């Protein structure tokens, strides 16, 4: 069970306004490495909303000297490699990756991904599937919600725990067991879309 868990925090409602990212690398179902960066959001996506600051506690002066996302891309690529990505409410985090790519005129990184929220809904019987509640069901407690690294740790714990419950050896098997959607981002998504909808798909 190998993957990289990811979580972004944003300065405002723009998908290009990432102000921090946390990553946790999992091998054989266990976390083996992690990374955390503050990010300077690019203009004109750099205004911090009061609501977002209240949620994650990151302020504009904390990211004044932080790197832009385009400068972090090589480190992100080295860390994540060709891993599947997992995130809680993955649509949000994948939209941030796409938004950042658009903001800097670069390609989004190529990854398949799985949503731990979808996995949790098919694994646990809970009143809520918010990250802190689902993480508690997986035995991961007492973390700082909306800290990107802590949220990535919690997400990794959910997926690893769910995989054991479903006796899944990899994310493909876990997706089948939980009926969670396998997503794609970057040129992987473009190629798969063409394969599904292009002329060859009609034959």
N, C-alpha and C positions, 0 to 999 in steps of 0.2 A: 504494500500500500504506500505508494510514493506520490507526493504532490507538494505544491507550495500554497499555503494559505495567505491571503492578501486582504488588507483593509485600508481604505482611504478615509481621511477626514477632509472636508472642504471648507473654504472660507465663506462661501455663499451658495446659492442654488445653482450656479453654473457648474456644469460637469468638468469644466477646465480649471476650476479654482482649487485644486488639491493643495492642501497645506501640510499634510503629513501622510506617510504610508508606512505600514508595518508588514513584514513578510516573515513567515515561518516555514522552513523547509522540513518536510517529513519524509523519513525513509523507514520502510518496514513498519509503518504505523507509529513511529516515534519521532518527536521533534529532534533534529540534529543541528540546526543552525537557524539564526534569525537576524533580521536587519530592520532598522528603523531610521527614517530620515524625515526631518522637517523640509518642506518644499516652499519656495517662493512662488506664489501664483503669478502667472503672466498677466500683463496689462492687455485688455481691459477687464480681466476677471479677478482682479486683486483686491477688491473691496471686501472687507470682513463684515458680515452681518452680525448684529448683536445676538441674534438667536443662535447662530452657529458657534460664536465664541462662548456663549453660555453652555452649549452642549459639550464642546471638546476642550475649552480652556486655552486654545491657541490664539495669541494676539498678533497684530501686524508686526510689532517690534521684535517678536520672537523669530520671525522669518525674514527680517531685513537682509541678513547676510547668508540666508539659506540658498542652496543651489536651485536653479530652475529645473523643471522636469527633464528638459532635453539634455542637461548636463548629467543627470542621474541615470539616463537610459542605459549607458554601458554597464553601470553597476547593477542595475535592475536585471538586464539581460544575462549578466554573468551569474547572478544569484538564482534566478528562476530557470535558466536554461530552457529546455523544451518541456518542462513540467506541465502537467495539468495545474490550473489554478482553482482554488476553492475559496468561496467567500459567502458570508451570510447576507442574503438578499443580493446575490451576485450581479443582478442586472444593474444595480447602482454602481458597483465598483468597475464593471466592464464599461459602463457608460463614461466613467471618469477616465479610464484608459483611452477610450475613443475620443473624448473631448480634449484631452491633453494632446493626443496625436494631431487632431485637427488644428488646435491652437498653434502648434509649432510646425505644421506642414510636414509631418513625418508619418510613416506607416505605424499603425497600432501594432504592438507585439503579437506574435503568432502563438496562440495557446488554445487548447480546449479547456473548458471550465465546467464546474459543477457547483450548484447552490446548496450550501449546508442548511438553509432554511427549508428547502424542499425535502432534503434528506431527513431532517428532524421531524417534519410533519408525518412522514411515513414510518418513523422509528419509535417515537414516544407518544404517549397520550397525555397531553398537557393542556392547560387552560390558555396558555400563550406560548408562542414559539419565538418570542423576542430572544435575542442572543443571550442575555443573562439567564433566562429561564431554561432555554435549551442546553446551555453550557452546564447548568447545575444538574440537569438530567444525565449529562455525560460524565458527571463527577468532577467538573472543573468549576471551582467557586472562587469567590473573593478576588475578583480582578477589577481593574478600573475600566468600566465600560466607556467607550468613545475615546480611549487611548488606542491608537491604530495598532500598536504592537500587541497589547493585551487582547484586543478584539481578534487579531489574527491567531493568537494562541488559543483562544476560546473556540474559534471556528475549526482549527485543526483538531482540537480535542473532540468536538462533536463528530466530525467525519471519521476519525480513527475509532471512536467508540461505536458509532453506527456500523462501521465495517465489520467489527467483531460480532455485533449482534446479528448481522445478516450473513455472516460467514463469507464476506466478499474479500477476495484477494487483491482486487484493484478497483479503480473508480468506474471502469466499464461495468463490472459486476455489481457494484453498489448502485449505480444508476439503474440497472435492470431490476434489481431487487426492490428499490424504492420508487421506481417509475419517475425518477427525477430526470429532467431534461438535460442533455449534454449540449452545452453551448460552444460556439467557436468565435474567436476574435482575430482580427488581422487578416492577412492574405489567406490563411487557412479557411476563414469564413467565406471569403470571396470564391476560392476554388470549390468549396463544397456547395455553395449556392449555384455555381455554374454547372457542376455535376448533376445537381438535382433538377435544374430548370433549363439547362442549355439544350442544343439540338440533340446531343447524344442521349439525353435523358428520355427522348421521345422514341427511341428505337427499342 
